[in-house]
Amino acid sequence: MSSFMDRLLGREKKSARQAKERLKLVLIHDRIDINPGTLDRLKDELITVISRHIEIDPSAVTIEMAQDGHHHRLIADVPIKPTRSRRTR
């Protein structure tokens, strides 16, 4: 009864949700033929290029693949470190 109520109220188990997301990623990677090594190299190169222009937190950068209908997307989340304003008034 408890699992029925959880499903009814939209409370999936965390592991089921994670497994579903992992499966989505595997299918997307398979469809666009990008292996994890290539994705890691791409992430490293993006970090290098962006770091030349702004200060970022490289350890917190995440790169993921997503599918929107028939379109595949590369999504980069790049946290920018706060900077002090150089202008004084």
ABEGO torsion letter per residue (X at the ends): XAAAAAAAAGBBBAAAAAAAAAAAAAAAAAAAGBBAAAAAAAAAAAAAAAAAABBBBAAABBBBBBBBEABBBBBBBBBBBBBBBABBX
